[in-house]
Amino acid sequence: MDKKQLLFIEEEGYVIDRVQELLKNFPQFEVTHAGTGEAARKLLGETAFDVVITDIYVRGVSGLELLQHAKEKNKETCVIIITGVDNADLAAKALKEGAFDFVVKPPALDRIASILKLVTLLKP
């Protein structure tokens, strides 16, 4: 069975560690990590990812821009946006632009596991 492609875009160490720990429970995903906006843009231009987990602000780029890049390459991409700012307007904008969900860090990072379980059920 081919693994699904997951791109994780984040530059904060503790978030990277926590999410990578969660991702160990999902062997069906081949995980690629990008630590900068430039690296993320390049990867999104080369590969149609099944799932993208991105911070709303990554050095040099907004998560909403990365959402658009991901959707251009694969309109079925499931994009999960994580942020340190609990901002209802930003969450609404992200969802309106096609994000699957919006997660506030650090307290809600565990929700990513629940979202990935749902995604794997919806898109086997």
All heavy atoms as an XYZ file, in Angstrom:
964
protein
N       0.845     -1.191      0.000
C       0.000      0.000      0.000
C       0.887      1.250      0.000
O       1.799      1.370      0.817
C      -0.893     -0.020      1.237
C      -1.830      1.142      1.338
S      -3.021      0.851      2.654
C      -2.794      2.309      3.606
N       0.601      2.153     -0.913
C       1.382      3.388     -0.976
C       1.065      4.277      0.224
O      -0.088      4.407      0.626
C       1.046      4.168     -2.256
C       1.676      3.536     -3.478
O       2.592      2.711     -3.315
O       1.235      3.866     -4.591
N       2.119      4.888      0.743
C       1.909      5.805      1.861
C       1.364      7.124      1.336
O       1.687      7.550      0.240
C       3.225      6.053      2.592
C       3.697      4.866      3.396
C       4.858      5.276      4.285
C       5.175      4.155      5.236
N       5.908      4.605      6.399
N       0.542      7.775      2.164
C       0.053      9.106      1.830
C       1.156     10.107      2.172
O       1.914      9.909      3.103
C      -1.220      9.420      2.615
C      -2.388      8.537      2.209
C      -3.665      9.083      2.793
C      -4.872      8.323      2.324
N      -5.158      8.431      0.927
N       1.207     11.174      1.382
C       2.238     12.199      1.571
C       1.723     13.290      2.509
O       0.667     13.874      2.267
C       2.607     12.817      0.214
C       3.231     11.821     -0.755
C       4.532     11.257     -0.220
O       5.422     11.982      0.208
N       4.635      9.942     -0.231
N       2.483     13.559      3.568
C       2.117     14.594      4.529
C       3.265     15.587      4.624
O       4.414     15.197      4.828
C       1.841     13.964      5.900
C       1.350     14.912      7.000
C       0.429     14.166      7.966
C       2.473     15.571      7.773
N       2.953     16.860      4.463
C       3.942     17.925      4.619
C       3.645     18.681      5.905
O       2.531     19.150      6.110
C       3.904     18.893      3.429
C       4.856     20.094      3.513
C       6.316     19.661      3.614
C       4.657     21.018      2.317
N       4.655     18.778      6.770
C       4.538     19.477      8.051
C       5.421     20.712      7.982
O       6.638     20.611      7.829
C       4.956     18.524      9.181
C       4.994     19.151     10.541
C       4.001     20.014     10.970
C       6.027     18.851     11.409
C       4.039     20.585     12.232
C       6.083     19.408     12.676
C       5.081     20.269     13.085
N       4.795     21.898      8.069
C       5.511     23.169      7.924
C       5.479     23.897      9.270
O       4.417     24.362      9.704
C       4.855     24.045      6.830
C       4.734     23.261      5.523
C       5.638     25.339      6.647
C       3.745     23.851      4.537
N       6.624     23.984      9.917
C       6.699     24.590     11.248
C       8.145     24.918     11.553
O       9.049     24.196     11.134
C       6.147     23.604     12.285
C       6.261     24.035     13.725
C       5.499     25.295     14.074
O       4.261     25.308     13.963
O       6.146     26.289     14.450
N       8.365     26.024     12.304
C       9.733     26.392     12.655
C       9.999     26.384     14.155
O      11.141     26.486     14.576
C      10.099     27.754     12.040
C       9.160     28.870     12.395
C       9.360     30.132     11.544
O      10.212     30.116     10.640
O       8.662     31.112     11.787
N       8.967     26.244     14.985
C       9.156     26.247     16.438
C       9.476     24.842     16.935
O       8.688     23.912     16.749
C       7.898     26.750     17.149
C       7.734     28.254     17.098
C       6.582     28.697     17.971
O       6.740     28.679     19.206
O       5.534     29.033     17.418
N      10.625     24.717     17.600
C      11.119     23.419     18.044
C      10.150     22.573     18.843
O       9.959     21.397     18.571
N       9.499     23.174     19.872
C       8.622     22.366     20.726
C       7.410     21.857     19.950
O       6.916     20.761     20.208
C       8.201     23.130     21.985
C       7.046     24.092     21.788
C       5.736     23.697     22.051
C       7.262     25.392     21.339
C       4.674     24.569     21.857
C       6.209     26.265     21.144
C       4.912     25.852     21.413
O       3.869     26.714     21.210
N       6.935     22.640     18.983
C       5.780     22.217     18.177
C       6.217     21.092     17.232
O       5.507     20.096     17.074
C       5.185     23.399     17.373
C       4.010     22.930     16.532
C       4.756     24.515     18.311
N       7.386     21.249     16.637
C       7.915     20.206     15.744
C       8.017     18.891     16.517
O       7.529     17.856     16.061
C       9.297     20.619     15.174
C       9.146     21.822     14.248
C       9.949     19.438     14.439
C      10.468     22.480     13.861
N       8.612     18.939     17.708
C       8.791     17.728     18.515
C       7.444     17.094     18.858
O       7.264     15.886     18.725
C       9.545     18.040     19.817
C      10.997     18.446     19.560
O      11.503     18.217     18.435
O      11.617     18.994     20.486
N       6.500     17.906     19.287
C       5.192     17.383     19.720
C       4.437     16.760     18.541
O       3.887     15.666     18.652
C       4.371     18.522     20.346
C       3.036     18.074     20.891
C       3.227     17.189     22.139
N       1.993     16.518     22.446
C       1.784     15.206     22.286
N       2.734     14.424     21.845
N       0.622     14.670     22.591
N       4.395     17.456     17.412
C       3.648     16.948     16.259
C       4.347     15.714     15.680
O       3.680     14.733     15.321
C       3.440     18.049     15.197
C       2.822     17.476     13.936
C       2.544     19.156     15.767
N       5.674     15.724     15.622
C       6.371     14.540     15.104
C       6.113     13.334     15.995
O       6.009     12.214     15.511
C       7.861     14.824     14.918
C       8.087     15.696     13.700
C       9.548     16.000     13.418
O      10.383     16.025     14.308
N       9.849     16.248     12.161
N       5.982     13.563     17.297
C       5.640     12.479     18.224
C       4.240     11.929     17.893
O       4.034     10.717     17.838
C       5.700     13.014     19.667
C       5.671     11.961     20.733
C       6.852     10.993     20.688
O       7.973     11.394     20.333
O       6.632      9.816     21.011
N       3.291     12.823     17.632
C       1.928     12.408     17.262
C       1.936     11.628     15.942
O       1.217     10.643     15.783
C       1.013     13.629     17.100
C       0.644     14.415     18.348
C      -0.078     15.702     17.963
C      -0.228     13.585     19.266
N       2.750     12.081     15.000
C       2.776     11.469     13.672
C       3.335     10.044     13.686
O       3.047      9.263     12.778
C       3.565     12.339     12.696
C       2.923     13.687     12.347
C       3.865     14.521     11.494
C       1.582     13.502     11.659
N       4.083      9.693     14.733
C       4.611      8.324     14.840
C       3.476      7.302     14.899
O       3.671      6.141     14.580
C       5.504      8.189     16.074
C       6.843      8.863     15.927
C       7.667      8.709     17.195
C       8.964      9.481     17.088
N       9.694      9.496     18.354
N       2.295      7.751     15.330
C       1.134      6.863     15.427
C       0.413      6.699     14.094
O      -0.635      6.055     14.038
C       0.151      7.389     16.478
C       0.776      7.391     17.861
O       1.450      6.440     18.248
N       0.578      8.468     18.599
N       0.941      7.303     13.045
C       0.304      7.254     11.727
C       1.297      6.755     10.681
O       1.786      7.527      9.860
C      -0.246      8.643     11.355
C      -1.366      9.080     12.248
C      -1.106      9.791     13.406
C      -2.672      8.731     11.953
C      -2.134     10.167     14.248
C      -3.708      9.103     12.791
C      -3.443      9.822     13.946
N       1.577      5.448     10.697
C       2.569      4.895      9.769
C       2.126      4.975      8.303
O       2.940      4.790      7.407
C       2.711      3.437     10.229
C       1.434      3.134     10.945
C       1.002      4.425     11.564
N       0.852      5.261      8.070
C       0.368      5.355      6.692
C       0.824      6.643      6.000
O       0.614      6.810      4.813
C      -1.162      5.224      6.626
C      -1.937      6.325      7.322
C      -2.239      6.043      8.791
O      -1.365      5.643      9.550
N      -3.476      6.265      9.198
N       1.457      7.554      6.768
C       1.932      8.807      6.189
C       3.450      8.809      6.029
O       4.180      8.440      6.934
C       1.540     10.007      7.057
C       0.075     10.296      7.055
C      -0.709     10.030      8.169
C      -0.540     10.820      5.931
C      -2.065     10.290      8.172
C      -1.902     11.084      5.915
C      -2.664     10.813      7.045
N       3.886      9.261      4.864
C       5.297      9.568      4.619
C       5.409     11.050      4.963
O       4.805     11.896      4.300
C       5.621      9.330      3.152
C       6.959      9.842      2.731
C       7.980      8.737      2.599
O       7.580      7.566      2.466
O       9.159      9.069      2.633
N       6.152     11.385      6.020
C       6.194     12.759      6.519
C       7.420     13.498      5.999
O       8.543     13.012      6.089
C       6.185     12.782      8.064
C       6.260     14.218      8.583
C       4.953     12.070      8.608
N       7.174     14.696      5.449
C       8.234     15.600      5.028
C       8.097     16.853      5.886
O       6.984     17.319      6.122
C       8.063     15.984      3.534
O       8.026     14.785      2.760
C       9.200     16.865      3.057
N       9.215     17.381      6.366
C       9.169     18.593      7.194
C       9.836     19.756      6.469
O      10.887     19.588      5.858
C       9.869     18.351      8.535
C       9.944     19.581      9.376
N      11.115     20.268      9.582
C       8.977     20.285     10.024
C      10.869     21.325     10.335
N       9.576     21.362     10.612
N       9.200     20.918      6.530
C       9.794     22.153      6.013
C       9.852     23.157      7.164
O       8.854     23.357      7.855
C       8.960     22.711      4.864
N      11.012     23.773      7.348
C      11.174     24.714      8.447
C      11.120     26.177      8.038
O      11.167     27.060      8.872
N      11.002     26.431      6.721
C      10.923     27.812      6.242
C       9.844     27.911      5.161
O       9.488     26.917      4.526
C      12.251     28.275      5.618
O      12.508     27.505      4.430
C      13.415     28.136      6.587
N       9.389     29.129      4.943
C       8.406     29.364      3.897
C       8.957     29.020      2.519
O       8.252     28.455      1.680
N      10.219     29.340      2.303
C      10.852     29.068      1.008
C      10.894     27.562      0.725
O      10.544     27.101     -0.365
C      12.277     29.645      1.020
C      12.989     29.565     -0.311
C      14.398     30.157     -0.233
O      14.557     31.232      0.387
O      15.307     29.532     -0.793
N      11.290     26.780      1.730
C      11.343     25.319      1.572
C       9.936     24.767      1.330
O       9.738     23.886      0.489
C      11.958     24.677      2.808
N       8.959     25.312      2.057
C       7.577     24.847      1.909
C       7.045     25.125      0.504
O       6.428     24.251     -0.121
C       6.688     25.524      2.953
N       7.291     26.333      0.008
C       6.853     26.676     -1.359
C       7.435     25.712     -2.384
O       6.754     25.252     -3.274
C       7.285     28.093     -1.718
C       6.344     29.154     -1.279
C       6.689     30.459     -2.020
N       6.183     31.591     -1.292
C       6.920     32.405     -0.536
N       8.213     32.212     -0.404
N       6.374     33.416      0.067
N       8.732     25.434     -2.240
C       9.427     24.552     -3.176
C       8.801     23.151     -3.144
O       8.486     22.571     -4.177
C      10.913     24.497     -2.819
C      11.767     23.688     -3.779
C      13.244     23.792     -3.373
C      14.185     23.148     -4.348
N      13.987     21.743     -4.589
N       8.616     22.609     -1.947
C       8.038     21.272     -1.799
C       6.613     21.214     -2.350
O       6.232     20.255     -3.020
C       8.051     20.842     -0.330
C       9.426     20.474      0.222
C       9.421     20.471      1.755
C       9.863     19.114     -0.309
N       5.830     22.253     -2.078
C       4.440     22.283     -2.563
C       4.384     22.390     -4.086
O       3.428     21.933     -4.700
C       3.662     23.436     -1.913
C       3.305     23.208     -0.439
C       2.825     24.507      0.195
C       2.262     22.118     -0.289
N       5.413     22.991     -4.675
C       5.472     23.089     -6.130
C       5.845     21.765     -6.785
O       5.503     21.515     -7.937
N       6.538     20.903     -6.031
C       7.034     19.643     -6.583
C       6.111     18.454     -6.333
O       6.102     17.509     -7.106
C       8.395     19.301     -5.949
C       9.495     20.277     -6.273
C      10.736     20.060     -5.402
O      10.697     19.266     -4.438
O      11.752     20.707     -5.697
N       5.375     18.466     -5.235
C       4.622     17.286     -4.805
C       3.175     17.632     -4.483
O       2.907     18.655     -3.871
C       5.286     16.690     -3.528
O       6.660     16.445     -3.805
C       4.613     15.401     -3.100
N       2.261     16.757     -4.881
C       0.845     16.905     -4.510
C       0.657     16.160     -3.189
O       0.514     14.942     -3.166
C      -0.044     16.327     -5.595
N       0.694     16.885     -2.092
C       0.569     16.270     -0.771
C      -0.886     15.931     -0.472
O      -1.793     16.660     -0.874
C       1.137     17.204      0.309
C       2.631     17.285      0.284
C       3.278     18.266     -0.459
C       3.403     16.362      0.975
C       4.662     18.335     -0.515
C       4.791     16.422      0.926
C       5.422     17.407      0.186
N      -1.093     14.838      0.271
C      -2.438     14.450      0.696
C      -2.881     15.282      1.898
O      -4.045     15.634      2.033
C      -2.472     12.957      1.062
C      -2.112     12.089     -0.127
O      -2.893     12.068     -1.092
O      -1.039     11.458     -0.102
N      -1.919     15.556      2.776
C      -2.185     16.334      3.988
C      -1.068     17.345      4.170
O       0.107     17.023      3.978
C      -2.266     15.427      5.245
C      -2.482     16.250      6.508
C      -3.368     14.381      5.102
N      -1.442     18.579      4.533
C      -0.470     19.619      4.861
C      -0.843     20.164      6.233
O      -1.990     20.555      6.465
C      -0.472     20.766      3.820
C       0.462     21.895      4.257
C      -0.077     20.247      2.441
N       0.119     20.148      7.146
C      -0.053     20.768      8.464
C       0.900     21.949      8.473
O       2.109     21.778      8.341
C       0.308     19.793      9.604
C      -0.560     18.530      9.531
C       0.153     20.486     10.962
C      -0.137     17.428     10.504
N       0.344     23.158      8.587
C       1.199     24.348      8.532
C       0.861     25.347      9.629
O      -0.296     25.516      9.994
C       1.100     25.049      7.161
O       1.988     26.182      7.152
C      -0.299     25.523      6.838
N       1.898     25.996     10.118
C       1.705     27.113     11.031
C       1.107     28.257     10.212
O       1.350     28.351      9.012
C       3.057     27.528     11.623
C       2.907     28.384     12.871
O       1.946     29.181     12.948
O       3.743     28.261     13.767
N       0.325     29.105     10.838
C      -0.291     30.233     10.116
C       0.778     31.256      9.725
O       0.638     31.944      8.720
C      -1.432     30.876     10.931
C      -2.256     31.828     10.073
C      -0.912     31.577     12.175
C      -3.088     31.188      9.008
N       1.841     31.354     10.515
C       2.943     32.258     10.185
C       4.250     31.476     10.169
O       4.670     30.966     11.194
C       3.065     33.395     11.210
C       1.838     34.259     11.290
C       1.045     34.261     12.425
C       1.453     35.075     10.219
C      -0.099     35.043     12.500
C       0.316     35.855     10.283
C      -0.457     35.839     11.421
O      -1.578     36.610     11.488
N       4.870     31.364      9.019
C       6.189     30.747      8.882
C       7.067     31.824      8.259
O       6.608     32.554      7.381
C       6.138     29.507      7.959
C       7.503     28.842      7.871
C       5.104     28.510      8.450
N       8.294     31.925      8.710
C       9.182     32.971      8.217
C       9.102     33.090      6.694
O       9.348     32.148      5.965
C      10.622     32.659      8.634
C      11.556     33.837      8.535
C      12.941     33.528      9.101
N      12.897     32.714     10.307
C      13.435     31.488     10.387
N      14.027     30.940      9.366
N      13.366     30.812     11.513
N       8.678     34.264      6.228
C       8.665     34.523      4.793
C       7.376     34.202      4.072
O       7.261     34.454      2.871
N       6.379     33.642      4.766
C       5.146     33.265      4.083
C       4.011     33.073      5.101
O       4.256     32.750      6.257
C       5.365     31.968      3.258
C       5.587     30.781      4.153
C       4.225     31.713      2.309
N       2.782     33.289      4.649
C       1.643     33.027      5.535
C       1.100     31.630      5.253
O       1.203     31.119      4.132
C       0.541     34.071      5.325
O      -0.311     33.687      4.269
N       0.531     31.036      6.270
C      -0.086     29.720      6.119
C      -1.206     29.735      5.093
O      -1.452     28.743      4.411
N      -1.885     30.890      4.957
C      -2.974     30.989      3.977
C      -2.418     30.914      2.553
O      -3.036     30.313      1.670
C      -3.783     32.277      4.185
C      -4.535     32.355      5.520
C      -5.265     33.680      5.646
C      -5.485     31.196      5.704
N      -1.236     31.501      2.339
C      -0.601     31.394      1.018
C      -0.214     29.940      0.742
O      -0.421     29.417     -0.355
C       0.644     32.286      0.946
C       1.336     32.207     -0.403
C       2.659     32.953     -0.460
O       2.812     33.980      0.244
O       3.549     32.493     -1.195
N       0.325     29.269      1.752
C       0.708     27.859      1.594
C      -0.518     26.989      1.343
O      -0.461     26.041      0.564
C       1.480     27.386      2.826
C       2.831     28.086      3.047
C       3.440     27.683      4.382
C       3.791     27.807      1.899
N      -1.619     27.341      1.989
C      -2.897     26.646      1.748
C      -3.258     26.725      0.268
O      -3.612     25.719     -0.355
C      -3.990     27.275      2.618
C      -5.444     26.958      2.301
C      -5.765     25.501      2.565
C      -6.372     27.846      3.123
N      -3.136     27.920     -0.313
C      -3.457     28.110     -1.732
C      -2.521     27.289     -2.624
O      -2.962     26.641     -3.568
C      -3.372     29.593     -2.123
C      -4.396     30.468     -1.428
C      -5.818     29.939     -1.538
O      -6.237     29.487     -2.597
N      -6.547     29.958     -0.441
N      -1.218     27.289     -2.307
C      -0.250     26.506     -3.090
C      -0.590     25.019     -3.041
O      -0.538     24.327     -4.054
C       1.180     26.714     -2.567
C       1.794     28.018     -2.953
N       1.921     28.438     -4.259
C       2.335     29.004     -2.200
C       2.496     29.630     -4.288
N       2.758     29.993     -3.046
N      -0.933     24.540     -1.842
C      -1.263     23.119     -1.678
C      -2.493     22.758     -2.501
O      -2.530     21.723     -3.175
C      -1.495     22.802     -0.199
N      -3.509     23.621     -2.473
C      -4.766     23.361     -3.189
C      -4.572     23.447     -4.705
O      -5.264     22.771     -5.457
C      -5.853     24.339     -2.736
C      -6.322     24.130     -1.301
C      -7.160     22.889     -1.186
C      -7.786     22.749      0.185
N      -8.621     21.566      0.282
N      -3.643     24.302     -5.154
C      -3.365     24.403     -6.599
C      -2.795     23.088     -7.124
O      -3.115     22.662     -8.225
C      -2.358     25.531     -6.881
C      -2.961     26.909     -6.817
C      -1.901     28.011     -6.806
O      -0.723     27.747     -7.146
O      -2.260     29.144     -6.433
N      -1.954     22.450     -6.331
C      -1.293     21.211     -6.752
C      -2.231     20.006     -6.615
O      -2.182     19.087     -7.412
C      -0.032     21.004     -5.904
C       0.905     19.966     -6.449
C       1.665     20.488     -7.647
C       2.720     19.512     -8.107
N       3.296     19.865     -9.365
N      -3.074     20.022     -5.579
C      -4.004     18.923     -5.321
C      -5.222     19.485     -4.607
O      -5.164     19.754     -3.412
C      -3.321     17.850     -4.467
C      -4.261     16.733     -4.053
O      -5.396     16.659     -4.503
N      -3.792     15.864     -3.179
N      -6.322     19.668     -5.342
C      -7.497     20.310     -4.737
C      -8.089     19.492     -3.594
O      -8.831     20.004     -2.771
C      -8.548     20.647     -5.790
C      -9.194     19.482     -6.480
C     -10.207     20.003     -7.496
C     -10.875     18.948     -8.313
N     -11.437     17.827     -7.644
N      -7.710     18.210     -3.506
C      -8.195     17.333     -2.431
C      -7.323     17.383     -1.176
O      -7.609     16.706     -0.194
C      -8.260     15.884     -2.937
C      -9.237     15.674     -4.083
C     -10.676     15.971     -3.682
O     -11.097     15.522     -2.592
O     -11.367     16.668     -4.446
N      -6.238     18.147     -1.213
C      -5.334     18.226     -0.065
C      -6.094     18.649      1.185
O      -6.875     19.597      1.158
C      -4.205     19.250     -0.319
O      -3.450     18.829     -1.436
C      -3.285     19.381      0.878
N      -5.839     17.941      2.275
C      -6.405     18.295      3.576
C      -5.384     19.192      4.271
O      -4.281     18.742      4.586
C      -6.640     17.022      4.386
S      -7.031     17.368      6.093
N      -5.730     20.464      4.478
C      -4.803     21.407      5.107
C      -5.271     21.702      6.531
O      -6.417     22.102      6.745
C      -4.697     22.717      4.298
C      -3.731     23.686      4.972
C      -4.251     22.433      2.862
N      -4.371     21.480      7.479
C      -4.632     21.780      8.883
C      -3.722     22.942      9.259
O      -2.502     22.851      9.103
C      -4.318     20.566      9.780
C      -5.150     19.354      9.342
C      -4.553     20.902     11.254
C      -4.642     18.027      9.884
N      -4.327     24.029      9.717
C      -3.539     25.209     10.081
C      -3.409     25.263     11.599
O      -4.400     25.129     12.316
C      -4.193     26.496      9.523
C      -4.168     26.410      8.003
C      -3.490     27.733     10.067
C      -4.449     27.647      7.249
N      -2.152     25.439     12.069
C      -1.930     25.578     13.507
C      -1.402     26.981     13.783
O      -0.733     27.578     12.951
C      -0.961     24.503     14.053
C       0.359     24.480     13.303
C      -1.596     23.134     14.034
C       1.349     23.468     13.833
N      -1.759     27.502     14.941
C      -1.357     28.863     15.277
C      -1.230     29.039     16.780
O      -1.866     28.309     17.542
C      -2.380     29.878     14.737
O      -1.948     31.201     15.087
C      -3.762     29.658     15.305
N      -0.424     29.987     17.172
C      -0.291     30.337     18.576
C      -1.289     31.402     18.984
O      -1.396     31.766     20.143
N      -2.050     31.903     18.022
C      -2.984     32.994     18.275
C      -4.410     32.469     18.156
O      -4.793     31.928     17.125
C      -2.783     34.119     17.221
C      -3.680     35.303     17.535
C      -1.337     34.544     17.165
N      -5.190     32.625     19.214
C      -6.590     32.204     19.171
C      -7.385     33.349     18.548
O      -7.818     34.266     19.223
C      -7.089     31.893     20.587
C      -8.452     31.225     20.576
O      -9.024     31.034     19.476
O      -8.946     30.882     21.661
N      -7.526     33.321     17.241
C      -8.132     34.414     16.493
C      -9.283     33.867     15.644
O      -9.051     33.195     14.647
C      -7.050     35.060     15.621
C      -7.559     36.223     14.808
O      -8.695     36.236     14.349
N      -6.694     37.200     14.593
N     -10.507     34.168     16.057
C     -11.680     33.627     15.373
C     -11.765     34.104     13.922
O     -12.150     33.336     13.037
C     -12.944     34.011     16.134
N     -11.397     35.355     13.657
C     -11.461     35.879     12.288
C     -10.482     35.140     11.379
O     -10.810     34.799     10.252
C     -11.133     37.381     12.256
C     -12.213     38.219     12.929
O     -13.347     37.724     13.062
O     -11.907     39.352     13.321
N      -9.291     34.914     11.891
C      -8.273     34.208     11.120
C      -8.708     32.763     10.862
O      -8.555     32.242      9.760
C      -6.942     34.240     11.883
C      -5.686     33.885     11.112
C      -5.532     34.759      9.872
C      -4.476     34.051     12.013
N      -9.271     32.128     11.875
C      -9.758     30.748     11.729
C     -10.860     30.698     10.671
O     -10.851     29.828      9.790
C     -10.276     30.228     13.069
N     -11.793     31.641     10.737
C     -12.896     31.676      9.768
C     -12.362     31.880      8.357
O     -12.811     31.222      7.404
C     -13.881     32.782     10.134
N     -11.381     32.765      8.200
C     -10.786     33.021      6.880
C     -10.102     31.766      6.347
O     -10.262     31.393      5.181
C      -9.800     34.190      6.975
C      -9.173     34.589      5.643
C      -8.395     35.887      5.802
C      -7.622     36.295      4.581
N      -8.336     36.334      3.335
N      -9.342     31.084      7.202
C      -8.642     29.862      6.795
C      -9.641     28.795      6.339
O      -9.452     28.154      5.301
C      -7.786     29.337      7.947
N     -10.699     28.621      7.093
C     -11.707     27.610      6.744
C     -12.427     27.984      5.452
O     -12.674     27.136      4.600
C     -12.698     27.421      7.895
C     -12.086     26.841      9.172
C     -13.079     26.888     10.324
C     -11.576     25.425      8.959
N     -12.710     29.279      5.289
C     -13.374     29.754      4.080
C     -12.500     29.508      2.846
O     -13.002     29.206      1.765
C     -13.683     31.249      4.226
C     -14.478     31.837      3.091
C     -14.834     33.278      3.390
C     -15.244     33.981      2.120
N     -14.911     35.369      2.103
N     -11.184     29.619      3.026
C     -10.256     29.429      1.910
C      -9.913     27.964      1.661
O      -9.094     27.658      0.818
C      -8.990     30.268      2.134
C      -9.285     31.752      2.025
C      -8.036     32.617      2.035
O      -6.928     32.112      1.799
O      -8.180     33.823      2.294
N     -10.524     27.064      2.447
C     -10.361     25.644      2.152
C      -9.609     24.812      3.171
O      -9.377     23.628      2.939
N      -9.222     25.401      4.305
C      -8.555     24.595      5.335
C      -9.546     23.592      5.904
O     -10.745     23.865      5.990
C      -8.015     25.495      6.450
N      -9.064     22.438      6.279
C      -9.899     21.400      6.876
C     -10.189     21.738      8.330
O     -11.283     21.521      8.816
C      -9.194     20.040      6.777
C     -10.030     18.883      7.235
C     -10.979     18.332      6.388
C      -9.857     18.345      8.498
C     -11.753     17.255      6.808
C     -10.625     17.270      8.916
C     -11.580     16.721      8.066
N      -9.175     22.268      9.033
C      -9.365     22.634     10.430
C      -8.291     23.630     10.850
O      -7.312     23.846     10.148
C      -9.315     21.397     11.333
C     -10.145     21.570     12.609
O     -10.497     22.717     12.962
O     -10.445     20.554     13.252
N      -8.499     24.221     12.024
C      -7.658     25.276     12.571
C      -7.383     24.887     14.020
O      -8.321     24.711     14.792
C      -8.451     26.584     12.482
C      -7.682     27.828     12.792
C      -6.995     28.494     11.785
C      -7.678     28.364     14.063
C      -6.300     29.666     12.046
C      -6.988     29.533     14.347
C      -6.303     30.183     13.314
N      -6.113     24.697     14.393
C      -5.752     24.211     15.722
C      -4.894     25.246     16.435
O      -3.909     25.732     15.878
C      -4.961     22.883     15.592
C      -4.485     22.399     16.953
C      -5.807     21.814     14.907
N      -5.274     25.572     17.686
C      -4.502     26.542     18.478
C      -3.453     25.774     19.287
O      -3.762     24.792     19.952
C      -5.427     27.344     19.415
C      -4.606     28.318     20.269
C      -6.471     28.102     18.612
N      -2.188     26.231     19.187
C      -1.108     25.590     19.943
C      -0.815     26.397     21.198
O      -1.089     27.597     21.216
C       0.139     25.443     19.066
C       0.736     26.766     18.593
C       1.908     26.553     17.659
C       2.404     27.904     17.185
N       3.442     27.827     16.206
N      -0.254     25.839     22.216
C       0.054     24.427     22.363
C      -1.098     23.569     22.857
O      -1.049     22.363     22.658
C       1.202     24.426     23.381
C       0.960     25.636     24.222
C       0.305     26.643     23.300
N      -2.142     24.139     23.496
C      -3.068     23.216     24.160
C      -3.793     22.244     23.233
O      -4.090     21.138     23.637
C      -4.064     24.132     24.871
C      -3.976     25.433     24.182
C      -2.581     25.515     23.630
N      -4.036     22.633     22.008
C      -4.862     21.793     21.137
C      -4.065     20.916     20.175
O      -4.641     20.269     19.321
C      -5.838     22.677     20.357
N      -2.747     20.867     20.322
C      -1.945     20.091     19.370
C      -2.378     18.626     19.291
O      -2.321     18.018     18.227
C      -0.456     20.178     19.701
C       0.222     21.495     19.332
C       1.674     21.496     19.802
C       0.150     21.764     17.839
N      -2.861     18.077     20.409
C      -3.313     16.683     20.387
C      -4.503     16.490     19.448
O      -4.762     15.378     19.001
C      -3.671     16.210     21.794
C      -2.428     16.039     22.662
O      -1.310     16.031     22.109
O      -2.570     15.905     23.880
N      -5.225     17.561     19.161
C      -6.358     17.468     18.223
C      -5.888     17.041     16.839
O      -6.663     16.479     16.075
C      -7.079     18.816     18.100
C      -8.034     19.047     19.232
C      -9.058     20.145     18.998
N      -9.649     20.143     17.692
C      -9.820     21.231     16.954
N      -9.418     22.398     17.396
N     -10.387     21.166     15.776
N      -4.632     17.300     16.513
C      -4.108     16.912     15.197
C      -4.261     15.405     15.000
O      -4.639     14.950     13.926
C      -2.644     17.375     15.029
C      -2.612     18.908     14.931
C      -2.001     16.728     13.812
C      -1.230     19.511     14.963
N      -4.005     14.618     16.057
C      -4.151     13.165     15.954
C      -5.601     12.805     15.625
O      -5.861     11.959     14.764
C      -3.704     12.489     17.246
N      -6.547     13.453     16.282
C      -7.969     13.182     16.006
C      -8.332     13.554     14.570
O      -9.063     12.828     13.895
C      -8.865     13.978     16.966
O      -8.570     13.626     18.289
N      -7.809     14.681     14.106
C      -8.086     15.130     12.741
C      -7.508     14.135     11.740
O      -8.174     13.764     10.763
C      -7.522     16.548     12.507
C      -8.232     17.561     13.408
C      -7.650     16.946     11.037
C      -7.520     18.898     13.526
N      -6.282     13.665     11.983
C      -5.659     12.714     11.060
C      -6.420     11.389     11.031
O      -6.553     10.768      9.976
C      -4.189     12.491     11.411
C      -3.267     13.679     11.112
C      -1.850     13.380     11.599
C      -3.276     14.039      9.638
N      -6.936     10.962     12.188
C      -7.755      9.740     12.215
C      -8.986      9.926     11.343
O      -9.347      9.048     10.552
C      -8.179      9.403     13.652
C      -7.072      8.801     14.480
C      -7.531      8.511     15.882
C      -6.333      8.148     16.748
N      -6.550      8.335     18.145
N      -9.617     11.076     11.458
C     -10.792     11.386     10.650
C     -10.447     11.423      9.169
O     -11.143     10.850      8.340
C     -11.387     12.729     11.101
C     -12.644     13.199     10.385
C     -13.777     12.201     10.583
C     -13.056     14.572     10.901
N      -9.349     12.075      8.828
C      -8.916     12.189      7.439
C      -8.665     10.808      6.839
O      -9.042     10.535      5.709
C      -7.643     13.064      7.324
C      -7.007     12.963      5.956
C      -7.989     14.514      7.651
N      -8.030      9.923      7.607
C      -7.733      8.595      7.054
C      -9.016      7.797      6.871
O      -9.084      6.945      5.985
C      -6.723      7.817      7.941
O      -7.203      7.782      9.277
C      -5.355      8.459      7.909
N     -10.032      8.082      7.657
C     -11.329      7.413      7.470
C     -12.048      7.964      6.241
O     -12.677      7.214      5.484
C     -12.223      7.591      8.695
C     -11.804      6.835      9.956
C     -12.684      7.235     11.125
C     -11.882      5.329      9.715
N     -11.965      9.282      6.048
C     -12.647      9.926      4.924
C     -11.980      9.631      3.601
O     -12.644      9.544      2.561
C     -12.693     11.443      5.130
C     -13.530     11.951      6.299
C     -13.374     13.450      6.472
C     -15.002     11.585      6.102
N     -10.642      9.535      3.619
C      -9.884      9.334      2.375
C      -8.943      8.140      2.533
O      -7.758      8.320      2.727
C      -9.068     10.589      2.042
C      -9.925     11.810      1.849
C      -9.066     13.026      1.602
C      -9.914     14.268      1.510
N      -9.143     15.439      1.228
N      -9.488      6.924      2.477
C      -8.652      5.749      2.720
C      -7.581      5.583      1.643
O      -7.686      6.064      0.573
C      -9.633      4.587      2.664
C     -10.911      5.122      2.149
C     -10.858      6.613      2.193
